[in-house]
């Protein structure tokens, strides 16, 4: 199969082809304008990570180093606190590892630029190497614990104190003190250098890293009440710090001592109410007031010897900040755990409510189904106990009721009788007038008899045209009168209200001795047979002993 080339490739473009080409060009320009600038975005991200952020790191490091060199209380230029290492540590913990070399290089250049006015180039290079190794070691140790590392629990604060303040700062202090001792005119002992460097680097880490890491962590916006409390905390901390570290000349010898430990409650207040970030902010505020005051020989920490002053100030700030940070992390961890427990409790409560709701729905469904089953069972029971054509009891239901009545009659010594009757010549009715007329005749007979019975009488259809009537509490004589009254009523009513005039033959039997239901029904059936044999339309009685006797009647109905 050959592939047809477009017309413009052959150098021949028709007017229709030119229009199609213009439409395609417009479509391509539209798609190109709507497509996101991926290449430009990649270049922008690369420029940001490769140039802008390292420059920002170097600038921040330089400003912190200048501030640290300026805050020196010793002739050798050892800083009371060294903020740049805290800045560089936060940068390393907040960026990807493949970007670390650029930030470390920027920090080295910034260190050299800040140190050269005070130190030699060799010393500046040595100090830069020591500080870079210190921050790199601290970042690697902290990221072994958590990545990204956040001061969000007591375990993390303890790890920060152990990995950063003890291991990284302690080892860097050994190298830094060695550089001071080997390259400068040392007037102070090596271990004093080591202690001051150690506390200075540790203090810088302690003042900067928790504050910056807390700032990078997502925090909920405080409410109006918490904002007012935070303003009050920082305002009171500022006022009391100035009162402690900047006493006026008239109050230097005041009776009430102005001690640095009086500021401890403010750090504890921040730890209890505002977490690690609030505690670090208060600690930085206290350090910002205590260090300048002590450098100018003011406040309760100013001593005669510069070395003693530096160590006392560093120890004070470390002892004030580190326990408060640990307390803040512990309380925050407890609050987070309590929030998680409350959340789980809420979830469990919601689950319990949902299960309870489902259980109620199931109970309602089961109750509805049970009621429906009960109704169905009652209907089935009714269908099983009621004759479907006439609506009266069927043979099965009659037997159940009759046995109960016989048992009650024997137990209470009451008389009981039964009347068994059927329609004379009913087959002729069905043959001559049809089964529908026969059914209507059975219904009319049932209605006539049921309307003339007592409440306790039991009327049932045994089958076909044969019926039975049990009369609890009636003796044989009363039962005979009832049977004859029913026979006469049916014969009279059927002439005008039935589809076909009919007559009844009936046999009556009374309960006697230990006779059961079957024996009673056999006696009534014999009496009915005798009525049929004697000419129909009559009532015969089956006495307890002897042959059946016949009641006078009007004779068979001839029609």
N, C-alpha and C positions, 0 to 999 in steps of 0.2 A: 504494500500500500504506500503510495506517495503522499507526501504532506504538502498541501497547497500553501505557498508563501503569501503573505499579505501584499497588497498592491503597492504600498509605500516602499516595501523592500525592493521591488522591481523598478522603482523610479517612476511609476505611472500611477497617479492618484486621481480618481474621478471626483466629481462634485459630491456624490454620496459618500465616497470613502473619506473625503476631506472632512465632512460633517461628523462622521463616526470618529475620526481621529481627534477632532476638537472635543467631542463629548468625552472620549477616553482621557484626554489630557485634563479636562476640568474635573473628572472623577478622581484622577490620581492626585491632583492638587488638593481636592477636598479631603480625601483620605489622609494625605500627608499633613494637612493643617489640623485634623482632628486627632492624629496619632500623638501620644505623649512623647515628649522629647527624652527618649531613653538615654541617648548618647550624652546629651547635655547634662542630664541628671547624674549619670555616672561620673562625668568630669567634675561636676559640682561636689559630689560626695567625696571623690578622690582628693580634690583640692582642699576640702574641709579637713579630712583626716591627715593628709600629708603635709599641710602647711599651716592652716589657720589654728587648729587645736594645739599642735606643738609650739607655735609662736605664743599662744595664750599661756601654755604651761611655762614656757621660758620667762615670759613677762611676770607671771605671778610668782614664780620661783625667785626671780631677781628682786622684786619688791620685798618679798619675805626675807631674803638674805640681807638686803640693805637694812631692813628694820632690825634683824637679829644682830648684825654687826654694830648698829647704832646702840642697841640695848646691851652694852658690855660694861661690866663693872670692874674689869681687871685690865692691867696694862698689856697683857698678852692678847687681848681682844676676844677672849672666850665669851660667847653669848650666854645670857641667862636662859633664854629659850630660843629654839631654832625652828621657826615656822615653816621654812621651805620644804623640809623633809615630810612634814605632815601634808603639805599641798601635793608633793610628788607622789606620796603613798595613795592619796585619794584618787589622783589621776590614773595611776596604775590599776587600782581596783575597779575603776569605772570604764576602762577601755579594753579592747581586745589585745591579746598578747602580741600579735604581729605588728601592732602599732607602738609597742613599748620602746623599741630602739630610738624612734624619732623623739619621743618625750624625754628619754634619758639623755640623748644628745643635747636637746635644748636646755635641760637642767644643768648639764656640765658647763655649757657656754655661759649660762646665767650665773652659775657659781663663780666662775673665773672672773666674770665682769664685776661681780659684787665684791670679791675678795681682794682684787689687785690694789685698790687704794690703801688697804691696810696690810696685806700680806704679800709675800713674794710670789712669783709665778709658780715656783716649785711647790710652795705651800698650798696655793690655790688649786693646783692640779691634784695634789694629794687629798685636800679636803673634798674636792669634787668627787674623786674616786671613792672615798670613804662614804660619803652621803649617798651616792648612787647605789653602791653595794648594800648599804643599810636598807634603803627603800625597796630595792629589788628582793632582798632576802625576806623582808617583812611581808611584801605582797605575795611572794610564793608560798610562804608558810600559812598566811591567812586564807589563800585560795584553796589550799589543801583541805581546810575545814569547811568552807562554803564558797560557792562561786555562783553569782556574785556575793561578796561578803558584805553583811549588814550587821550593825550592832543592834540586834533585835531580841537578844536573850542574854541571861546571865552567863551562859556557857560561852557565848561569843565575846562578852566583855572580859571574861577570865582569859580566854585565848588571846585576845588583843593585848592584855597586860603581860601575858607570858611570852608570846611570840615577838611582839613589837617592843614593849618597854624593857623587857629583861634580856631576851636573846639578841634581837637585831641591834637595839641601842647599846646594850652592854658590849657586844663585839666591836661595833663601830667606835665606841668610846676608847677601847684599847688601841685601835689604829690611830684615832685622832690624837690621843694623848702621846702616842709614840712620835707622831709628826711634830707636835709641839716640842717635845723633849729633844728631838734630834736636829731640828732645823732652826729653832729659835733660841734666844737667850732666856732660858727657863729660870724663873725665880721661884717657882712653886713646885712642890713635889709631884712626881708622876701620878700617884694615886689620887691626889687632889684634882689634877687635870682630868683624870679618868672619871671621877665622880661628877665634876661639874659638867663635862661633856655628856656623860650618860644622862644626868638629870635634865640638861638643856635640850637634848634631842628628844628624850622621853616626854618632856613637858610640851615641846612643840607638837609632837604627834598627838598628845592627849588633848591639846586645846583645839587643834584644827580637824583631825580625822573624824572624831565623833560628830562634830558640828556639820561638816561637809557631807558625811555619809547619811546623817539624819536628814539633811536638806534634800538629798537625792532620793530618799525613801518616800513613797506615796503616803501622804498624811491627810486625814479628814479635816475639813475646814472647821476651825473652832467656832462655837456659838458665841453669841453676844456676851453671855456671862463669863465664858472662859477667856474671851478677849480682854474683858475688863480685869479679870484676875491676873492675866499675863502682864498687862500694863502695870498693874499695882506691884507685881513681883519685881519687874525690872526697875521700876521707879524707886521702890524701897531699897533694892539692892544697890542702886547707884548712890542714893543718899547716905546709906549707912557705910558704904565703902569709902566715900569721900570723908565722912565723919571720922572713920577709923584711921585712914592713911594720910589725911591732910588736916591735922589739928592746927588750929590757929595758935599764935604765940600766947594769947591770953589763957588758953585752955590746955597748954602742954602739961602743966602741973595740976590739972583738975583732979578732984577727989575720985571721980569714977574712972577706972582704968579703961583705956581704949585698946582692947586686945583683938588680934586677928581672928581668934576663934569665934568671936561674936557674929561673924558672917556665915558660919556653918549652917545655921537654920535656913538661910535663903537657898543654899545649895540643896538641902534636904526638901525644902518646899518645892523647888523645881523638879526634883527627882520624883516626888510623890504625885505631882499633878500634871507635869508636862513631858515626862519621858526623857529619853536620852538626848533628843535635840534640845529641849528646854534646859536640861542640866548642863549640856555643853555650852549653850549660849550664856548662862549665868556664870559658868567658870571662866569663859573668855572675857566677860565683862569685869569680873573680879581681877583677873590677871592684867587686863588693860589699865586698871587703876592702881593695883599693888606694885607693878614693875616700875612705872615712872616715878611713883612716890618713893620707892626704896632706892632707886638710882640717885635721887636727889637728897638722900639721907633723911627722909621723912617716914613717919609711920612706925609701928611697933617692931618691924623686922629689920630696921637699919641698925647695923652693928659697926664697931670700929674697924674690924678687918674686912677687906673686900671679899676674901674667900669665904669667910664665915657668913657674910651677908648673902652672897649668892647661894650658898648651900641652904641656908635657912629659908630664903624665899622660894627656892625650887622645891624643897621638901614640903613647905606649907601648901604650895599650889598643887603638888601631886597628891598629898594627903587629903586636900579639900576636894579635888576633882574625881580621883579614881573611885573611892568608896561611893560617892554620890552617883557616878555613872553606873556602878554595879547595882546600887539600890534601884535606880531608875529602870535598868534592864530587867531586874527581878520583878519589880512591880508591873512593868509593862507585860512581861511574860505571864504573870498571874492574871492580869486583866484580859490578855488574849485567850488564855486558857479558860477563864470564866466566860468570856464571850462565846468561845467554841462550845462550852458546856451548855450555855443558855440556848445557843443555836440548835444543838443536838436535842436539848429538852423541848424546844419549840417544834423541831421536826418530829420527835417522838409523840408530842401532844397532837400534832396535826395527823400523824399516822394513826394514833389511837382514835382520834375523832373520825378519821376516814373509815377505820375498821369498825368503829361503833356504828357509823352511818350505814356501812355495808351490812353489818349484822342486823340492824333494824330493818333495812330493806329486805334482807333474807327472811327475817322473822315475819315481816308483813306478807311476803310472797308465800312462805310456808303456811301462815295462818289463812291466807286467801285460798291456797290450794287445798288446805285441810277442810275449810268450810265448803269448798266446791265438791270435794270428795264426800263429805258428809251429806251434802244435798243429793249428790249422785247416788250415794248408798241408800239414802231414804227413798229416792225415786225407785231404785232397783228393788228395795224391800217392798215398796208399795206395789210395784209391778209384779213382784213375786207373790204378793199376798192378796191382790185385787183381781177380780175377773175383768178382763179387758173389754168385754161387751157390755156387761150390766153395771159395772162399777162397784159391786158388792164383793165380799170376801170370796176367795176361791177355796177349793178343797183343802189345800195345804194350810192356809191361814186358819180356816175353821178348825182343823184338827188341833193346831197349837192352842187356840183359845178354848176349845172344848175340853181338852185335857186339863187346862188350868181351872176351868169352872167345875169340872167333876171333882178335882182334888179339893177345891174350896168347899164344895157342897158336902163331901164326906167329912172334912175337917170340922165344919160348923153344924153339920146335921141338917142341912137345908134340902128341900125337894128340888128336883131338876127333871125336865122333860124335853123331848125332841119331837119335831114334826117333820116328816119327810114327805114331800109331795112332788108331783110332776104334772105336766099338761097332758090331758087326754087327747089322743089321736094327733099329736103334734107333727108326726111325719106326714099326715094328710095335709096339714096346713102348709108345710114346705113344698109338697108336691103340687098342690093346687094353686097356691098364691105366690110361691117363690120364697127363696131363702131370705130376701130382704124383708118381706112381710113377717117371716118367722122371727128374724132378729128384732124387728120393731115390737112384735108381740112379747118377746122375752123382756125387753126394756120396760114396756108398759106394765107387765106383771111385777117386775122388780120395784117399780115406782109405787104401785098400789100397795104391795105388802110392806115396803119400808116405811110408808107413811102411816101405818097403823101398828107400829111396834113400840115397845118400851125402850128406854135408853140402854138397858143392859142386855137386851135380847141380841142373839147372834144369828144373822141371816147370811147364808152363803149359797153359791151355786156349785153343785157337785159335778155338773157336766151335762151338756145337751140341754134337755128340758127338765132336768131333775134338780130340785132345790131342797134345802134343809134349814130348819129353824130351831135353835136351842133356846129354851125359856128357863133361865136360872131363877130359882125361888118359886116356881109354879109346880103344883102337883099334877097328877095325871088327869084329874077331872077338869081343872082349869085349862090344861093344855088342849083337851078335846074341844072345849068350847071355843078356844082361840082358833083352832084349826077349822072348825066348822064356820066360824065367823069370816075367816079369810077366804074359805071356799065360796061362801055365798057372795062376799064382796067382789071377788074376781069375776064370778059368773055374771053378776049384775052390771059391773062396770064395763066388762068387755063388750057388751052389746052395743054400747054407744061410743066408747073411747078407744077401743082396740082396733087394729086393722082387721082382725078376725075374731068373732066370738069364740071363747074357749071355756072349758071347765077344768077343775082340778080333782085329782084323787090324792088322798093324804093318809099316812099311817102315823100313829102316835104311840110313843113308848116312854115309860118313866124309869128313872134310875132307881134300882132296888138292889140291896145287899152289896156284894163285892163286885158287882158287874162293872166292867171297864167300858171304854168308849166303843171298842169294836163290838162288844156284846150288845150295847145299847143301840148301835146303828143297825145291827142284824135284826133286832126286835122291831125297830121302826120300819125296816125294809120288808119284813114279813107282813106287817100290818098294811103297808102300801100295796103289796102284792095281793093281799086279800081284798083291798078296796077295788083294785083293777079287776080281780076275778069275779067280784060280785056286781059288776056293771059300771064302774067308774062314777065320777062326780059324787063322791061320798068320802067319809072319814071312817077309818077302822082303827081300833085300839088293840095294842098288844099288851095284855096284862102280864104281871110278873109271872103268873102261872096260869096255864089253861090256854084254850084256843082263842083266837081273836074274836071280838064281838063287834057288831056293826051298829053305828048310829043311824037313826032314821034320816032320810034325805029326800029331796024332791025328785030323785031319780035322775037318770042321765039326760043331759041336754041333747036334744035331737035337732040338729040344724045343719 
